[in-house]
Amino acid sequence: MNLNKNTNHVANEADKALRSTFKGMGSWQKIFIVIIIIVGICVLLKIIDGCIDRQLSSEKVKEKGSYNRIVTITNLIKRIIKIILIFIGVTIIMSVFNISIAPILATLGVFSLAIGVGAQNLVKDVINGFFIILEDQYSVGDLVEIEGIEGVVEYLGLRVTKVCDFSKILHIIPNSNISVVSNKQRANIRTKIEFYVDNSCDPTFVKEKIDESLKKFKNDRKMVIGPDLWGVTENDKDAYKMSLVYYTKQGNQYDLEYAIRAEILKTMQRENIKTPVVKNKILKVEDSDALL
């Protein structure tokens, strides 16, 4: 009851203030003000549409995976802005002609308060979801970690995000609960490959031949940086270890690893580069009995 009274009071005061502003004006003055209001709203809408369209037509925005969703949400916001501006214009024009807008304002106030009290979480979900999509924090198909849940994004909406983890469990997360997002899909992944060469082989020769054979991977579309063969990274009595690294996008590292390992093996076989021989110690019968 008190809420309704307060809303009516505010609406009546606003109505009186607007009507008193245009009180005493002649007919031509009122018509001139109405024309200014209509033209002003049209110009403002054109400016807003132009700014938004320029942003959407930029190459940076078009490259985002969620571009279509951004366009949809932006068009929705444009319609909301248009409705708000038209509503403001209509209420001012009604006040110019001394028509009371108190009932409209009171109804709108009560409705807004009811929405605000009853749907707080929904409003938070939508607002947070809008900024997630606008800022392109993640898209459908990205590997992410959200609130301790790691998996692939199956759905991204204004209200919820659906993530499928590696156990094939689908997690539905309200967007208002999302505070920290770790997008592992966008980061470059470093892969390190190590292999052993017999000490009888010249490491300079080995590095030269393997570097030459791996040149073709530098132009591979899956490769971001590398492959870079460091050289000898560890010495042992019978062999030394060589290491190489490369960077790829998440999900591409495994196919490249299999191909690079195979190429290293073929190069070593072709150039007679020896791998260390695994020596097994044969125990005598009495020694093996002693171990039992």
Phi, psi and omega in degrees: 000312179298322179298318180295319179296317180296320179295317178296322180295314178298317181297317179295319179296317178296321179296316179297319182296316181292316183291326178290333180296322184257008182291138177088358179280150177281172183298316181294324178296317179296317179297319179298319179294319179299317179298317179298318180297313182296312180297318180299318179294318179297316180295317180298319178295321178297318181296315180297315179299318181296317179296315181293317181296323178296320178294318182290334181273357179289146182296326182298319180286322181295333181285346182289143182294335182259029185301313181299322179290323177298318179299316180299313182292320180296319177296323177296318180295321178300319179294320179296315178299319180298316180296317181297313181295319179295320178298315179298317180298316180297316180296322179292318179297320177298321179293325178300320181267019174062035176262128184292130177251007182302314180299321180294314180295321180295316179297317180295321180296315179296317179298317180295318179296319179297318178296316182296321182282318187274344184227042181298313182295322179297317179297318178297318178301313184293317181295314180295320178298322179298315182288329175299316180287317182297319181275357179055048180294323174199162181228170177299131181099349179283146174272116186227166170233115182235121178051043177083359180256121180251131180175194183258136179289118179266331183206138176228112180235182179290329185261318184225160171239134180250124182239129178258117182278183186285351174266009179067026175267128181269120179257127178255113187247120174299137184297334180290341179273353184273113179247324180231129179237129174249105181268103183274350180284328185278339184279150175281137181259130177264131177241136180243129178244131179238142177212157186250144180231142180297145182297342181286348183268139179288118182298328178295316178297316181298313181297318181298314183291320181288320176303317181296319182287338183265001181300325183296337181281344180294332179262005178293134183297339179277343183274131176263307177222136176105196359285144182242111179276113183291317186119208182286124180243354179198138178249144177225177183295319185250349186205169173230155183255137175244147184228147172221155179228157172206162181239135177221172170284155181306129177100341181265350189293329187286315179300319179293322180298315180298317182292320181291318178299319179295320180293321177297316180297317180295322179295317180296322178291319182291323183264010179056040176273120187277145171260154182297142179274128178280119183260122178258133179273126180267122181272144174288163182301315183292330179290321182290327177292327182292333181282343182281000000 
